[in-house]
Amino acid sequence: MQTQTNYIGIDISKSFFDVFICERHYRFTNGPEGFDNLYKLLDGGIQVVMEASGPYYLRLACFLHSHGVIVSVANPLVIRRFSQMR
């Protein structure tokens, strides 16, 4: 039996991060309170994808990973080059 993985993209900045889940936009503070609020929204079978945007992504990525969420961190240059190819 196959399980379905749902992917969530997170856009991170110094003060906050934006998430789009189930056709709704959420904005959280980039700190422990925002991390907890995001984690409360996540269900099983979730994989989070985010850009390696300076040092701002690291605390959230470590928090989610420590709570058993699969986290993928993409190099922004790879994403930019891919979009330029198209």
Backbone as JSON Lines, residues from 0, in Angstrom:
{"i":0,"aa":"M","n":[0.84,-1.18,0.0],"ca":[0.0,0.0,0.0],"c":[0.89,1.24,0.0]}
{"i":1,"aa":"Q","n":[0.63,2.14,-0.92],"ca":[1.39,3.38,-1.0],"c":[0.79,4.44,-0.1]}
{"i":2,"aa":"T","n":[1.68,5.22,0.49],"ca":[1.2,6.37,1.25],"c":[1.49,7.62,0.45]}
{"i":3,"aa":"Q","n":[0.64,8.6,0.59],"ca":[0.8,9.84,-0.15],"c":[1.55,10.84,0.71]}
{"i":4,"aa":"T","n":[2.52,11.5,0.1],"ca":[3.27,12.54,0.79],"c":[2.77,13.9,0.31]}
{"i":5,"aa":"N","n":[2.47,14.76,1.23],"ca":[2.08,16.12,0.92],"c":[3.28,17.02,1.16]}
{"i":6,"aa":"Y","n":[3.54,17.9,0.22],"ca":[4.68,18.8,0.31],"c":[4.2,20.2,0.68]}
{"i":7,"aa":"I","n":[4.94,20.81,1.57],"ca":[4.64,22.18,1.99],"c":[5.89,23.02,1.76]}
{"i":8,"aa":"G","n":[5.74,24.1,1.01],"ca":[6.84,25.02,0.78],"c":[6.8,26.14,1.8]}
{"i":9,"aa":"I","n":[7.97,26.5,2.3],"ca":[8.07,27.57,3.29],"c":[9.03,28.62,2.76]}
{"i":10,"aa":"D","n":[8.58,29.87,2.77],"ca":[9.41,31.01,2.4],"c":[9.82,31.72,3.68]}
{"i":11,"aa":"I","n":[11.13,31.81,3.92],"ca":[11.64,32.29,5.21],"c":[12.36,33.62,5.05]}
{"i":12,"aa":"S","n":[12.12,34.5,6.01],"ca":[12.89,35.75,6.11],"c":[13.34,35.9,7.56]}
{"i":13,"aa":"K","n":[13.98,36.99,7.85],"ca":[14.55,37.2,9.18],"c":[13.47,37.22,10.27]}
{"i":14,"aa":"S","n":[12.36,37.88,10.02],"ca":[11.36,38.09,11.07],"c":[10.2,37.11,11.04]}
{"i":15,"aa":"F","n":[9.9,36.53,9.87],"ca":[8.73,35.66,9.77],"c":[8.94,34.64,8.66]}
{"i":16,"aa":"F","n":[8.02,33.69,8.58],"ca":[8.01,32.75,7.45],"c":[6.58,32.52,7.01]}
{"i":17,"aa":"D","n":[6.42,32.3,5.7],"ca":[5.11,32.11,5.08],"c":[4.95,30.66,4.67]}
{"i":18,"aa":"V","n":[3.72,30.15,4.89],"ca":[3.4,28.76,4.58],"c":[2.04,28.74,3.89]}
{"i":19,"aa":"F","n":[1.89,27.84,2.91],"ca":[0.61,27.65,2.23],"c":[0.19,26.21,2.44]}
{"i":20,"aa":"I","n":[-0.88,26.0,3.24],"ca":[-1.35,24.66,3.57],"c":[-2.84,24.6,3.25]}
{"i":21,"aa":"C","n":[-3.22,23.6,2.47],"ca":[-4.64,23.36,2.16],"c":[-5.35,24.63,1.7]}
{"i":22,"aa":"E","n":[-4.75,25.28,0.71],"ca":[-5.31,26.47,0.09],"c":[-5.47,27.65,1.06]}
{"i":23,"aa":"R","n":[-4.7,27.66,2.12],"ca":[-4.7,28.79,3.06],"c":[-3.28,29.26,3.29]}
{"i":24,"aa":"H","n":[-3.13,30.56,3.4],"ca":[-1.83,31.17,3.65],"c":[-1.7,31.47,5.14]}
{"i":25,"aa":"Y","n":[-0.54,31.14,5.67],"ca":[-0.25,31.42,7.07],"c":[1.08,32.17,7.14]}
{"i":26,"aa":"R","n":[1.18,33.07,8.11],"ca":[2.44,33.77,8.38],"c":[2.73,33.61,9.86]}
{"i":27,"aa":"F","n":[3.94,33.14,10.15],"ca":[4.36,32.91,11.52],"c":[5.62,33.71,11.81]}
{"i":28,"aa":"T","n":[5.81,34.04,13.09],"ca":[7.06,34.68,13.48],"c":[8.18,33.65,13.41]}
{"i":29,"aa":"N","n":[9.36,34.1,13.03],"ca":[10.5,33.2,12.89],"c":[11.18,33.03,14.25]}
{"i":30,"aa":"G","n":[10.52,32.26,15.11],"ca":[11.01,31.99,16.45],"c":[10.25,30.83,17.05]}
{"i":31,"aa":"P","n":[10.56,30.47,18.28],"ca":[9.96,29.28,18.91],"c":[8.43,29.28,18.91]}
{"i":32,"aa":"E","n":[7.8,30.42,19.14],"ca":[6.34,30.47,19.15],"c":[5.77,30.16,17.77]}
{"i":33,"aa":"G","n":[6.36,30.73,16.72],"ca":[5.93,30.46,15.36],"c":[6.17,29.01,14.96]}
{"i":34,"aa":"F","n":[7.29,28.44,15.4],"ca":[7.59,27.03,15.11],"c":[6.52,26.13,15.71]}
{"i":35,"aa":"D","n":[6.15,26.39,16.97],"ca":[5.12,25.58,17.63],"c":[3.78,25.71,16.93]}
{"i":36,"aa":"N","n":[3.43,26.93,16.53],"ca":[2.15,27.15,15.84],"c":[2.1,26.41,14.52]}
{"i":37,"aa":"L","n":[3.21,26.41,13.78],"ca":[3.26,25.65,12.52],"c":[3.13,24.17,12.78]}
{"i":38,"aa":"Y","n":[3.86,23.67,13.75],"ca":[3.84,22.22,14.03],"c":[2.43,21.74,14.38]}
{"i":39,"aa":"K","n":[1.65,22.57,15.05],"ca":[0.27,22.21,15.39],"c":[-0.6,22.01,14.15]}
{"i":40,"aa":"L","n":[-0.25,22.68,13.04],"ca":[-1.03,22.55,11.8],"c":[-0.67,21.33,10.97]}
{"i":41,"aa":"L","n":[0.51,20.77,11.19],"ca":[1.0,19.69,10.34],"c":[0.38,18.36,10.73]}
{"i":42,"aa":"D","n":[0.03,17.57,9.7],"ca":[-0.44,16.2,9.89],"c":[0.67,15.25,9.47]}
{"i":43,"aa":"G","n":[0.44,13.97,9.62],"ca":[1.41,12.98,9.16],"c":[1.51,12.97,7.65]}
{"i":44,"aa":"G","n":[2.59,12.41,7.12],"ca":[2.79,12.34,5.69],"c":[3.17,13.66,5.06]}
{"i":45,"aa":"I","n":[3.79,14.55,5.83],"ca":[4.16,15.88,5.35],"c":[5.66,15.93,5.12]}
{"i":46,"aa":"Q","n":[6.06,16.54,4.02],"ca":[7.46,16.86,3.78],"c":[7.55,18.35,3.52]}
{"i":47,"aa":"V","n":[8.42,19.02,4.26],"ca":[8.59,20.45,4.16],"c":[9.78,20.76,3.27]}
{"i":48,"aa":"V","n":[9.61,21.73,2.38],"ca":[10.68,22.16,1.48],"c":[10.9,23.65,1.7]}
{"i":49,"aa":"M","n":[12.18,24.03,1.85],"ca":[12.52,25.45,2.05],"c":[13.86,25.75,1.41]}
{"i":50,"aa":"E","n":[14.07,27.02,1.1],"ca":[15.36,27.45,0.56],"c":[16.34,27.69,1.71]}
{"i":51,"aa":"A","n":[17.6,27.48,1.41],"ca":[18.65,27.8,2.37],"c":[18.91,29.3,2.28]}
{"i":52,"aa":"S","n":[18.08,30.07,2.96],"ca":[18.14,31.53,2.87],"c":[18.97,32.09,4.03]}
{"i":53,"aa":"G","n":[20.27,32.18,3.8],"ca":[21.16,32.65,4.85],"c":[21.02,31.77,6.08]}
{"i":54,"aa":"P","n":[21.14,32.34,7.27],"ca":[21.0,31.53,8.49],"c":[19.56,31.4,8.97]}
{"i":55,"aa":"Y","n":[18.6,32.02,8.28],"ca":[17.23,32.12,8.8],"c":[16.46,30.8,8.77]}
{"i":56,"aa":"Y","n":[16.79,29.9,7.88],"ca":[16.05,28.65,7.77],"c":[16.48,27.61,8.8]}
{"i":57,"aa":"L","n":[17.68,27.73,9.32],"ca":[18.31,26.63,10.08],"c":[17.55,26.27,11.36]}
{"i":58,"aa":"R","n":[17.13,27.25,12.13],"ca":[16.43,26.92,13.38],"c":[15.11,26.21,13.12]}
{"i":59,"aa":"L","n":[14.37,26.66,12.11],"ca":[13.1,26.01,11.78],"c":[13.34,24.6,11.25]}
{"i":60,"aa":"A","n":[14.32,24.44,10.38],"ca":[14.62,23.11,9.83],"c":[15.01,22.14,10.95]}
{"i":61,"aa":"C","n":[15.84,22.58,11.88],"ca":[16.25,21.72,13.0],"c":[15.07,21.39,13.91]}
{"i":62,"aa":"F","n":[14.21,22.38,14.16],"ca":[13.03,22.15,15.0],"c":[12.13,21.1,14.37]}
{"i":63,"aa":"L","n":[11.8,21.26,13.09],"ca":[10.9,20.32,12.43],"c":[11.52,18.92,12.36]}
{"i":64,"aa":"H","n":[12.8,18.86,12.05],"ca":[13.48,17.55,11.98],"c":[13.46,16.85,13.34]}
{"i":65,"aa":"S","n":[13.68,17.59,14.41],"ca":[13.68,16.99,15.74],"c":[12.29,16.5,16.15]}
{"i":66,"aa":"H","n":[11.25,17.01,15.48],"ca":[9.89,16.56,15.75],"c":[9.41,15.52,14.73]}
{"i":67,"aa":"G","n":[10.33,14.96,13.95],"ca":[10.0,13.87,13.04],"c":[9.45,14.27,11.7]}
{"i":68,"aa":"V","n":[9.51,15.54,11.35],"ca":[9.03,16.01,10.05],"c":[10.18,15.9,9.04]}
{"i":69,"aa":"I","n":[9.88,15.39,7.86],"ca":[10.9,15.3,6.8],"c":[11.12,16.7,6.24]}
{"i":70,"aa":"V","n":[12.38,17.13,6.23],"ca":[12.72,18.49,5.79],"c":[13.7,18.4,4.63]}
{"i":71,"aa":"S","n":[13.41,19.11,3.55],"ca":[14.33,19.24,2.42],"c":[14.72,20.7,2.3]}
{"i":72,"aa":"V","n":[16.02,20.95,2.21],"ca":[16.52,22.31,2.07],"c":[17.15,22.42,0.69]}
{"i":73,"aa":"A","n":[16.64,23.35,-0.11],"ca":[17.1,23.52,-1.49],"c":[18.06,24.69,-1.59]}
{"i":74,"aa":"N","n":[19.07,24.52,-2.43],"ca":[20.01,25.59,-2.72],"c":[19.31,26.6,-3.62]}
{"i":75,"aa":"P","n":[19.23,27.88,-3.23],"ca":[18.51,28.86,-4.05],"c":[19.11,29.05,-5.44]}
{"i":76,"aa":"L","n":[20.41,28.84,-5.59],"ca":[21.03,28.98,-6.91],"c":[20.53,27.89,-7.86]}
{"i":77,"aa":"V","n":[20.33,26.69,-7.35],"ca":[19.81,25.6,-8.18],"c":[18.4,25.94,-8.66]}
{"i":78,"aa":"I","n":[17.59,26.48,-7.77],"ca":[16.22,26.86,-8.13],"c":[16.24,27.97,-9.18]}
{"i":79,"aa":"R","n":[17.11,28.94,-9.0],"ca":[17.2,30.05,-9.95],"c":[17.64,29.56,-11.32]}
{"i":80,"aa":"R","n":[18.65,28.71,-11.36],"ca":[19.14,28.19,-12.65],"c":[18.08,27.35,-13.34]}
{"i":81,"aa":"F","n":[17.33,26.56,-12.57],"ca":[16.25,25.77,-13.15],"c":[15.2,26.66,-13.8]}
{"i":82,"aa":"S","n":[14.82,27.75,-13.11],"ca":[13.82,28.65,-13.68],"c":[14.36,29.36,-14.91]}
{"i":83,"aa":"Q","n":[15.67,29.62,-14.96],"ca":[16.26,30.28,-16.13],"c":[16.29,29.33,-17.34]}
{"i":84,"aa":"M","n":[16.37,28.03,-17.11],"ca":[16.37,27.07,-18.22],"c":[15.02,27.05,-18.9]}
{"i":85,"aa":"R","n":[13.98,27.33,-18.19],"ca":[12.63,27.23,-18.75],"c":[12.36,28.49,-19.48]}
